[in-house]
Amino acid sequence: MKTTYEVKYNGESAWGYKLINTVNKMWYYGIGQGDIEKYDTGSYNPKLMNAFSKGQIEREIVRVDNSYRSMQIWERELLSELDAENDDTSYNDNNGFSKIKRLPRVDMCKDIADEIRKYKSYCGYEITDIDLSTEKEFKGKIGILKPTSFLRDWGSLQPRHNLYVAEHLKNLEEKIDQYKGNLEAIEQETGQTLFGVVLQNRKQKNKPKADLKIDGNHTFESTVRSRYGFTLKVLYIPESIHNDWTEDEIRLIAEYLNPIDEMTTLQTAEEDAIKTAVELSIKYDKDSSVVNDYLNKHKFTSKAKDRIKKNVTTQLNKMDKEAARPKNFIDHTLPEYREIMKDKVNDYEIESGTYSTYWSSSKASIGDYASKMLKKIYQGKENLKKIKLLIHHPSVEAQETFEKDYEVDFENWQRIFKHEKVELTWEEMPMTKEEQA
């Protein structure tokens, strides 16, 4: 089968292809993984198989990616747009099966954000001034919204690791008060236009439709808090425009509105990028071109991208471990289980010459524990005869590591303490609770 490449192929593990019947021009889109040369198609459409047998099929490689999951989403998106299953010129019997219907349009998100920042408008919609004179009051020296203010109904998207950065809020508040709330003067003197971007009537998961701030949370909050800030500049984007944007695309637009190469905005930090990259990786796979394109558009350095990806992998692994943890797992850091351990400690210490405490097995070694026990033996006020420890495990992995590597250290110290006529024992707390019948 003749194969041509419409995109550059560098050995990516997954790829999308188009099959074309050179006689009747019928077509088929599919995806594959592994060795391109050994793969023809996953279809069993009789007409397509017949055309294959007659040597009428040629193939074009039209997309590549290192994530098969992302390719499945791309396939469903493309086939749905073409309505391939109902097209008489198509060999496709369905429009794909991925639960996620569309990949984020990263280029589009960057273009939208760039247009808003460059022109301070979007699709002909200009910035609107909101008068806060009837919306704001003061509690002490801090401005707050009145309980009746419609601005309290606005939602706030949080693409960053933290919704607010205290230092940035303070700096903006001071700037607004320095210019007595004159936003035009701030723009004239500093070149910075303080405004927010609000999606009107936006539907979010499990919430009714409401206006949603996707940019300008700091500007909004600092204006309300300031002494002289009584004008809020807002670029409203109507539902007819943003209705086609997915939640992931809105997140990307919000971040690109604060690119790392703009000096006058609170730049997207690595921790913010890690948060978004984790969210994207859960849906599209951490090796997906979506994640790579997202980081590239932010213009992070290679080292920064490596750090971000390393952190993303760490967080995903942590989430996998959490998901694999038994549902009836006991978290001994919770107050109710701490009380159980405290009660056991108190019961043990009723016995004369006994010291008891509880420790987590997540410690890297017994060194710190041993030092504390030695102090009890040599510097303690009482005539210590017994040490009884309660060991609780924060995870299955911690338990395995303790029993494999660290418990032998306890056994060694047990032998040493015998020479001081001190008996060392330890008890592992249960890791799971009995499930209700």
Secondary structure, DSSP 8 states (H G I E B T S, - for coil): --EEESS--S--SEEEEEEEETTT--EEEEEEES-GGG---S---HHHHHHHHTT-EEEEEEEEES-HHHHHHHHHHHHHHHTGGG-TTB--SSS---SS-----HHHHHHHHHHHHHHSEETTEEEEEEE-TTTEEEETTEEEE-TT-GGGG-EE---SSSS--HHHHHHHHHHHHHTTT-HHHHHHHH-----EEEEEEE--TTS--EEEEEE-HHHHHHHHHSSS--EEEEEEE-HHHHTT--HHHHHHHHHHTS-TT-TTS----HHHHHHHHHHHHHHH-TTSHHHHHHHHHTT--HHHHHHHHHHHHHHHHHHHHHHHS-TTB--TTSHHHHHHHHHHHHHHHTSTTEEEEEEETTSS-SHHHHHHHHHHHHT-SS---EEEEEEE-SSHHHHHHIIIIIHHHHHHHHHHHHTTT-EEEEEE--SB-----
